[in-house]
Amino acid sequence: MAPDPFRLYKAGVMPTAVSRNQPAVDPSLDLEAEIARLKKERNAVLLAHYYQTGDIQDVADFLGDSLQLSQAARKTNADVIVFAGVHFMAEVAKILNPERVVVVPDLEAGCSLSDGCPPDAFAAWRARYPGAVAVSYINCSAAVKAQSDYICTSSNADKIVRAIPADKQVLFAPDRNLGRYVMKQTGRELVLWQGSCVVHETFSERRIIELRERNPGAQLIAHPECEEPILRMADFIGSTTALLTYVSTQPANAFIVATEPGILHQMRKAAPDKTLLEAPPDNAGCSCNECPYMKKNTLEKVFLALRDLQPRVELPEETRKRALVPIERMLALS
């Protein structure tokens, strides 16, 4: 049996897919200048998630979390969308913009939540609950979105669930931790798909307690994809953007940040006088709090995607049309 890449990752061994297919780019190129030139030539927009590396964030035209990036993709007038994030995010851009070219820096930049919710298994799960309303976290494939009634993000999941009539049974996939958090926020019973984020499930309760003891007064802020013990300790729980806003507006001087550390690049810009600490994973010897998929994208790959307009994200039209319906429902409620 082949080794489980997620288990290896949490043990401190990076999956081989993270480091393969590195591009060969002339090292003398000024990549920032070349990217700016190509964006102008292609009439392209570069969308980047907060979990990308700082150099990619700095050349992005729009930076945001999943909801903000979906909204930006919907509004763009560009001919080309370069999506520096993971594959399901680029799929959303294509769903909303079928006539535009959508490219990603690395086609293998996936997501453990999306991979852990195969469309066939999701369909079989739905079939066990006839008449139920399916709410799917945006961290899923276009094929799963096409079978869903609503899409949500961590920014609006509770709002989406509250909008569903109280007499309807609600299925929530694929993140069980976000689902549990939404249940607490809404008081609504949900049937949960048992998926989790390979990054957010790695944070160590014991090591966070030790970090707080070494940094008295530091507030713990956490993404709702984290496991329940971490959320119980948190001073604030919110989406990536909500965490960024909290750090920049609260009087506290130090924060332990329990989410992918790419967001610290923007937090340091917004609050340069504050101490920002990465929440530690269980394994002290690994970088398990970094998303191995987000980090597959590099500035070199962004340049190549703009230069070659490859790799492209394409979807079957029937899947795209069906997936558009629950996404539009989300955007209308947001």
C-alpha positions in Angstrom: 0.0 0.0 0.0 1.3 3.4 -0.9 2.1 5.7 2.1 -0.6 8.3 3.1 0.8 11.7 2.1 -1.1 13.5 4.8 0.3 11.2 7.5 3.8 11.7 6.1 3.2 15.4 6.0 2.1 15.5 9.7 5.1 13.4 10.6 7.4 16.0 9.1 8.0 14.4 5.7 6.9 16.6 2.8 5.0 14.8 0.0 7.1 14.4 -3.1 4.5 16.3 -5.1 5.3 19.4 -3.3 8.7 19.8 -4.8 8.4 18.3 -8.2 7.9 20.1 -11.6 9.9 23.1 -10.5 10.1 25.5 -13.4 13.3 26.6 -15.1 13.3 30.4 -15.3 16.2 32.7 -16.3 17.5 33.8 -12.9 18.4 37.2 -14.3 14.8 38.1 -15.0 13.1 40.7 -12.8 10.1 38.6 -12.2 8.0 41.4 -10.6 8.6 43.6 -13.6 7.9 40.7 -16.0 4.7 39.8 -14.3 3.5 43.5 -14.4 4.4 43.6 -18.1 2.5 40.4 -18.9 -0.5 41.4 -16.9 -0.8 44.5 -19.0 -0.2 42.7 -22.3 -2.7 39.9 -21.5 -5.3 42.2 -19.8 -4.8 39.8 -16.9 -5.7 40.1 -13.3 -3.8 38.2 -10.6 -5.9 37.0 -7.7 -4.1 35.6 -4.6 -5.1 34.0 -1.4 -3.7 35.2 2.0 -2.0 31.8 2.3 0.3 32.4 -0.6 4.0 33.3 -0.1 4.7 37.0 0.6 6.3 37.7 -2.8 3.1 36.5 -4.6 0.9 38.5 -2.3 2.9 41.6 -3.1 2.4 41.4 -6.9 -1.3 40.4 -6.7 -4.0 42.8 -8.0 -6.4 41.5 -5.5 -5.7 39.7 -2.2 -8.4 38.0 -0.1 -10.0 35.0 1.5 -12.2 32.6 -0.4 -15.3 34.8 -0.3 -13.5 37.9 -1.3 -11.7 36.2 -4.1 -15.0 34.7 -5.4 -16.5 38.2 -5.4 -13.5 39.6 -7.2 -13.6 36.9 -9.8 -17.3 37.7 -10.4 -16.6 41.4 -11.0 -13.5 41.3 -13.1 -13.4 42.7 -16.6 -10.0 41.0 -17.4 -9.5 38.6 -20.3 -7.3 36.4 -18.2 -7.5 35.4 -14.6 -4.4 34.1 -12.9 -5.4 32.4 -9.7 -2.7 32.1 -7.1 -4.4 29.8 -4.7 -5.5 26.2 -4.8 -7.4 24.3 -7.6 -11.0 24.6 -6.2 -10.6 28.4 -6.0 -9.6 28.6 -9.6 -12.5 26.4 -10.5 -14.8 28.9 -8.8 -13.3 31.7 -11.0 -14.0 29.5 -14.1 -17.5 28.7 -13.0 -18.2 32.5 -12.7 -16.3 33.4 -15.9 -16.7 30.6 -18.5 -15.7 33.0 -21.4 -12.4 34.0 -19.7 -9.1 32.2 -19.6 -8.4 31.0 -16.1 -4.9 29.7 -15.3 -3.2 28.5 -12.1 0.6 28.6 -11.3 0.5 24.9 -10.4 -2.3 22.5 -11.4 -1.4 20.2 -8.6 -2.1 22.8 -5.9 -5.0 20.9 -4.4 -6.8 20.7 -1.0 -7.1 17.9 1.6 -10.7 18.9 2.2 -11.6 18.7 -1.5 -9.6 15.5 -2.0 -11.4 14.0 1.0 -14.8 14.5 -0.4 -15.0 12.6 -3.7 -18.1 13.4 -5.9 -19.4 9.8 -6.0 -19.1 9.4 -2.2 -20.8 12.8 -1.7 -23.7 11.7 -4.0 -24.1 8.5 -2.1 -24.1 10.4 1.2 -26.7 12.9 0.0 -28.9 10.0 -1.2 -29.2 8.7 2.4 -31.0 11.9 3.4 -33.8 12.5 0.9 -35.2 16.0 1.1 -32.2 17.4 3.0 -30.5 20.7 2.0 -26.8 20.3 1.2 -24.5 23.1 2.2 -21.0 22.6 1.0 -17.9 24.6 2.2 -16.2 26.2 -0.8 -13.2 23.9 -0.2 -14.7 21.2 -2.5 -14.5 20.3 -6.1 -16.7 21.8 -8.8 -18.4 18.3 -9.1 -19.4 18.4 -5.5 -20.6 22.0 -5.8 -22.7 20.9 -8.7 -24.5 18.5 -6.3 -25.0 21.1 -3.5 -27.8 23.5 -2.8 -25.7 26.2 -1.2 -22.0 27.0 -1.1 -20.5 28.8 1.9 -17.2 30.1 3.2 -16.0 30.5 6.7 -17.0 34.1 6.5 -20.7 33.4 5.8 -21.4 29.7 6.8 -23.6 30.6 9.7 -25.5 33.2 7.6 -26.1 30.6 4.9 -27.4 28.0 7.4 -29.7 30.5 9.1 -31.3 31.3 5.7 -32.5 27.7 5.3 -36.0 27.0 6.7 -35.9 25.5 10.2 -38.0 22.5 9.1 -35.3 21.4 6.7 -32.6 18.9 7.5 -29.2 20.3 6.6 -26.1 18.4 5.4 -22.8 20.1 5.8 -19.6 19.1 4.0 -16.7 18.6 3.9 -15.2 20.2 7.0 -16.5 18.8 10.3 -14.8 21.4 12.4 -16.4 24.3 10.6 -19.6 22.4 10.7 -19.4 22.0 14.5 -18.7 25.7 14.9 -21.7 26.6 12.7 -23.9 24.3 14.9 -22.8 26.3 18.0 -23.3 29.6 16.3 -26.7 28.8 14.9 -28.1 26.3 17.4 -28.9 24.1 14.4 -28.3 20.4 14.2 -26.3 19.5 11.1 -25.4 16.2 9.5 -21.6 16.5 9.1 -19.3 15.0 6.5 -16.2 13.8 8.4 -13.5 15.8 6.6 -10.8 18.1 8.0 -8.0 20.4 6.8 -4.6 18.9 6.9 -3.2 22.2 8.3 -5.8 23.2 10.8 -6.0 19.8 12.4 -2.3 19.8 13.3 -2.2 22.6 15.9 -1.2 21.3 19.3 -3.2 22.3 22.4 -0.3 21.5 24.7 2.2 23.5 22.8 -0.2 26.5 22.4 -0.6 26.5 26.2 3.1 26.5 26.6 3.4 29.3 24.2 0.8 31.3 26.0 2.7 30.8 29.3 5.9 32.1 27.7 3.9 35.1 26.3 1.5 36.3 29.0 -1.2 38.5 27.6 -1.0 37.1 24.1 -4.4 36.4 22.6 -5.1 33.2 20.7 -7.0 33.7 17.5 -8.2 30.8 15.4 -9.8 29.8 12.2 -13.0 27.7 12.6 -11.4 24.9 10.7 -9.3 24.2 13.8 -10.1 21.3 16.0 -12.5 21.8 19.0 -9.8 21.9 21.7 -8.1 24.8 20.0 -11.4 26.7 19.4 -12.3 26.3 23.1 -9.1 28.1 24.1 -9.4 30.9 21.5 -10.0 34.5 22.4 -11.4 35.1 18.9 -12.6 32.8 16.1 -13.0 34.0 12.6 -12.3 33.7 8.9 -8.9 34.6 7.5 -10.0 38.2 6.8 -11.7 38.4 10.2 -8.5 37.4 11.9 -6.6 40.0 10.0 -9.1 42.7 11.0 -9.0 41.6 14.6 -5.3 41.9 14.9 -5.2 45.4 13.3 -8.1 46.8 15.5 -7.7 45.2 18.9 -5.5 46.8 21.6 -3.7 43.6 22.6 0.0 43.7 21.7 0.6 40.0 21.0 -1.4 37.3 19.2 -0.9 33.6 18.6 -2.4 32.9 15.2 -3.9 29.5 14.6 -4.3 29.4 10.9 -2.0 29.0 7.9 1.0 31.4 8.5 0.8 33.0 5.1 -1.7 35.5 6.6 1.1 36.9 8.9 2.6 38.7 5.9 -0.5 41.0 5.8 -0.9 41.1 9.6 2.6 42.5 9.9 1.8 45.2 7.4 -1.4 46.1 9.1 0.0 45.9 12.7 3.8 46.3 12.5 4.1 47.1 16.2 2.5 43.9 17.4 4.0 40.5 18.2 2.6 37.8 16.0 3.3 34.1 16.8 2.5 31.1 14.7 0.4 28.5 16.5 2.7 25.4 16.8 1.8 22.0 15.3 2.1 18.7 17.2 5.4 17.9 15.6 8.0 20.4 16.5 10.3 19.3 13.7 7.9 20.0 10.8 6.3 22.9 9.0 2.9 21.3 9.3 1.2 24.6 10.0 2.0 25.5 6.4 -0.3 24.3 3.6 1.8 22.1 1.3 -0.6 22.9 -1.6 -0.7 26.6 -1.3 3.1 26.6 -1.1 3.3 24.8 -4.4 2.8 28.1 -6.2 5.9 30.2 -6.6 6.6 33.6 -8.2 8.4 31.7 -11.1 5.2 29.7 -11.7 3.1 32.8 -11.7 5.3 34.3 -14.3 5.1 31.1 -16.5 1.4 30.9 -16.1 1.1 34.5 -17.5 3.6 33.9 -20.2 2.2 30.6 -21.5 -1.4 30.9 -20.4 -1.0 27.4 -18.9 -2.0 25.4 -17.1 -5.6 26.2 -17.7 -8.6 25.3 -15.6 -11.4 23.8 -17.7 -14.8 22.4 -16.7 -17.5 20.4 -18.4 -20.3 22.9 -19.2 -23.0 20.9 -17.5 -20.9 20.7 -14.3 -20.1 24.4 -14.5 -23.8 25.4 -14.9 -25.0 23.2 -12.0 -22.1 24.5 -9.8 -23.0 28.1 -10.6 -26.4 27.8 -9.0 -25.3 27.3 -5.3 -22.4 29.7 -5.7 -24.8 32.4 -6.9 -27.1 31.7 -4.0 -24.1 32.2 -1.7 -23.1 35.5 -3.3 -26.6 36.8 -3.2 -26.7 36.1 0.6 -23.3 37.7 1.1 
